[in-house]
Amino acid sequence: MSQATLRTGRILLVPLADEHLEDEVELDSDPEVMRYLEGRARTREEVERFHRKRLAAADRVPGLGFWAGSVDGRFVGWWILEPPQRADQGPVEGQAELGYRLLRRHWRQGLASEGARELLRHGFEDLGLNRVFAETMAVNAASRATMASVGMRHVRTFHLEWEEPLPGSEYGEVETRSPGRSGSGVPRGLDVRDGTDPGDAATSRVRHPRPGRLKARRVTAAGDVARAVPPGRVLRLPGARPGRGAPPSGTGQETGKSNSPSLTPPTNACHSARV
């Protein structure tokens, strides 16, 4: 099965190709976009290397891979359904990891969740997946809000110990899962057409360790991060300007309803991915 072209009300999603390289260079060269991955912008050489890995993802499981998204003919970001790569994520067959990364000028327009919703639909209805999950840093409140807006639920917190940890790594990473094909199938979540999605500044994929950088990993209970950062506390990371990036009242950013702490990242949050 080849990777399909998908459409939403606003977004055209096509399989990632070499023609998208310049868009990927622009995307990864923004330090705010890369904040929760490497804490800095990537060089062109690095993006070219990751571009090849992104293209190769489509070869691992038929139908899965990266999609480049455009609105009115202009690139806005990418989305992905990728098979699990770590043992703790479970078997490859029947499941996939959801991810997305958007150019900063397209944050907070409801696009991240609109594309994510279509990939969930495609994964369950067209590809017959049994489970779709997503991962992000616990401190990445915007990414967690996007996950919640499409109906994904927090199921665990786990910890990666890094030789060069990013600010906030001490609070761990979180995994969310979609309810799947039970009932009506893809959860309704937020009406993303109104452009108020609070999590659109996010990419939903966890940092994965580079060879030699991971020292140990500890999986903890779902409530651990809530105990580490009590609900209502504003988390300030090193170098953050107080109040910057705080969610507006009533936007749904408060994800504590699903064992999630109330976290305020120092900027418009963009989660990290390994690619």
C-alpha positions, -999 to 999 in steps of 0.1 A, spaced: 0 0 0 15 33 -10 13 64 12 -20 82 4 -26 119 -3 -50 133 23 -72 164 26 -89 183 54 -110 214 52 -79 235 48 -48 213 45 -35 192 16 -13 164 30 10 148 5 38 123 10 70 140 19 94 143 -10 127 159 -21 108 189 -33 100 198 4 137 200 15 138 238 14 107 240 35 122 216 61 153 237 62 132 268 70 112 248 96 142 234 115 162 266 113 139 283 138 152 279 173 117 282 188 105 254 167 135 233 178 133 243 214 122 210 228 145 189 206 180 203 206 175 238 221 189 254 190 184 257 152 196 229 130 222 235 102 213 228 66 236 198 67 218 184 97 184 190 80 195 172 49 205 142 70 172 142 88 153 147 55 168 113 43 156 96 75 121 111 70 118 98 35 130 64 47 102 62 73 77 55 45 96 23 36 93 7 70 55 0 70 32 3 40 10 34 43 29 51 71 54 79 68 57 117 67 32 141 51 40 176 40 10 199 47 1 230 26 -27 256 29 -35 275 -3 -4 261 -19 20 272 8 39 248 31 28 250 67 45 220 83 47 182 84 27 154 100 37 118 106 24 83 114 54 62 121 57 26 136 71 23 171 109 23 174 115 16 212 107 -16 230 86 2 256 63 16 228 50 -19 220 49 -40 188 52 -25 154 22 -43 140 -11 -25 142 1 8 158 18 40 150 32 72 166 15 105 156 37 136 152 35 171 137 57 201 133 46 235 120 63 267 110 59 292 138 38 317 117 12 290 114 9 283 151 -24 289 169 -46 286 139 -60 251 146 -38 235 119 -18 211 141 -49 194 154 -67 196 121 -40 176 104 -36 153 134 -73 145 133 -71 135 97 -41 112 103 -60 96 132 -90 90 109 -67 77 82 -48 54 105 -79 38 120 -104 38 91 -81 34 61 -50 16 75 -68 -5 101 -45 5 130 -55 -6 165 -36 20 184 -21 55 178 0 72 204 20 104 207 48 116 230 61 149 242 80 165 271 59 169 302 66 207 302 53 211 267 19 223 276 9 234 241 17 201 225 -2 183 253 -32 206 247 -32 197 210 -32 160 219 -61 165 243 -80 185 217 -81 155 193 -91 132 221 -58 116 231 -55 107 267 -24 108 290 -15 72 299 20 74 314 50 95 323 85 82 316 120 96 321 151 97 299 184 106 315 206 127 292 242 136 292 232 170 281 196 174 293 173 202 280 156 225 305 125 207 318 138 172 311 137 165 348 99 164 346 100 136 321 82 127 289 45 119 286 26 94 263 -9 99 252 -31 75 233 -62 78 211 -92 58 222 -91 41 188 -119 26 167 -143 19 196 -176 36 193 -177 62 166 -140 58 158 -118 90 158 -127 112 188 -144 144 180 -122 167 202 -121 204 195 -137 220 165 -104 230 149 -120 252 123 -125 281 147 -87 286 149 -86 286 187 -66 254 192 -43 262 221 -17 236 212 -9 246 176 25 257 186 35 221 191 51 191 177 40 160 194 70 137 192 94 128 219 131 134 218 148 101 212 183 95 224 212 96 200 236 67 203 258 70 233 238 99 249 212 79 268 224 68 302 193 52 316 155 53 313 129 50 340 92 45 334 70 59 361 33 59 370 11 84 351 7 106 381 44 111 388 47 143 368 17 157 385 34 152 418 66 167 405 48 198 393 16 203 413 -15 216 394 -16 254 394 21 259 397 37 279 369 69 261 358 97 285 350 126 271 330 161 286 330 162 318 309 125 321 307 108 355 308 79 353 333 45 350 318 56 345 282 36 318 265 10 316 292 -23 302 278 -53 325 276 -81 318 300 -107 294 288 -87 280 258 -85 245 271 -48 246 278 -55 234 313 -49 197 307 -50 187 344 -83 169 339 -64 139 326 -37 135 352 -18 164 336 -2 192 355 -8 228 348 25 238 331 34 271 314 63 269 290 84 300 285 75 305 249 50 292 224 57 256 229 71 234 202 78 199 210 109 180 201 113 151 176 142 129 167 137 137 130 
